[in-house]
Amino acid sequence: MTEHAPAGTPQLSARAILLIELALAMGGFGIGTGEFTIMGLMPNVAQDLNISEPQVGHVISTYALGVVVGAPLLAILGARLPRRILLMLLMLFFAAGNFASALASDYHALMLYRFIAGLPHGAYFGVASLVAASMAPPDKRANAVSRVMTGLTVAILVGNPLATWLGQWLSWRSAFALVGAIALLTVALVFIYLPVSRHEETSNPIRELRAFNQPQVWLALAISAIGFAGMFCVFSYLAPTLLEVTGVHENWIPFGLAAFGLGTIVGNIAGGWLFDRLKFKSVALVLLWSTAVLLLFPMSVHSLWTILPAIFAVGTMVALSPPLQTHLMDVATEAQTLAAASNHAAFNIANALGPWLGGLAIGAGLGWTVTGYVGAVTAILGLLIFFQAWKLQGNPAQSAPAGQAVTEH
């Protein structure tokens, strides 16, 4: 088997590649735990800071806004840095934001610190995805990306319930302190296992910005921003839905989060497998599945034994991530770093849009279960954007900047 390595590094053994992927996935584990833990601790944060649960939803959206701002900005600012150094700096930044969140004195301070913690999120995943793809054969890149993203999904399965339990037992603040410690561990693992690349080609920020500006890139980002919103719409209000509609004790919330996490692991693996076989068409398949899952969710919420499988199914919607991430790396040509990071910015526009739309519908008196119907509408909109992208893909002259050829993927 031919072994692959980032440009300019020595040939790596299978064991070395595995250790690098595990180091990168640890960062995803920390980011996933930090991003989603507050959703499971929504009632605890609201009570401690004397605010409403929809206001905690605004804290979630503020973190997502930090990702949206930070992903392209830090990708451009760090474009000339070696990827190894950039990954470690981003994780140190993330650690600082989470330690600060643990010390937040009030609602507004928590909003600010969550915004700061979100800034390095997208750039880290973008650079980590590029490193993983560079070590894989061309027909297995999506699987390599999905393996790094497994850290995020394992966080939802294990890290999030664990942090939620820790937050209920001690304080929600301890959950963010734990995330900061995981980020520092990631810095150490990247330093140890990702080799120095003495001849690595660094990106050119101006060239990346020019190559980034093409319809296929923007349409892929729009699919991520709109099509993913339904998953976050349901997941953000999962804890109050379990308490208020299903009528279970708060001790069941970690089990609901674990069901969602298990679904994301299955969906993440399935998404990489689908793209390596169906390419861009896999995106449409996942969006159709997402629409069906979200429409069925409101019917499942009145019993614990039906809502848990439904939560699992909502988690599988993360299958959209590896196909879109890899498709972006295909169509972005010389804007690899910026496009890979911006996918996570778009993902977190969805993370902001979903809770916001759900909060509007809940605030209008439509009940906690309306999140499924709101989410289904966003999945359908994502599917419509996909069809426009698919149409342009068949017309290379329209899907690339002037003077630039496009290779069909």
Secondary structure as UniProt FT lines:
FT   TURN            7..8
FT   HELIX           14..40
FT   HELIX           42..49
FT   HELIX           53..77
FT   TURN            78..80
FT   HELIX           83..102
FT   HELIX           107..118
FT   TURN            119..120
FT   HELIX           121..134
FT   HELIX           138..140
FT   HELIX           141..154
FT   HELIX           155..159
FT   HELIX           160..169
FT   HELIX           172..193
FT   TURN            198..199
FT   HELIX           205..212
FT   HELIX           215..227
FT   HELIX           229..236
FT   HELIX           238..241
FT   HELIX           242..246
FT   HELIX           250..252
FT   HELIX           253..278
FT   TURN            279..280
FT   HELIX           281..296
FT   HELIX           297..299
FT   TURN            300..302
FT   HELIX           304..315
FT   HELIX           316..320
FT   HELIX           321..331
FT   TURN            333..334
FT   HELIX           336..361
FT   HELIX           362..366
FT   TURN            368..369
FT   HELIX           370..393
FT   HELIX           396..399
FT   TURN            402..403
//
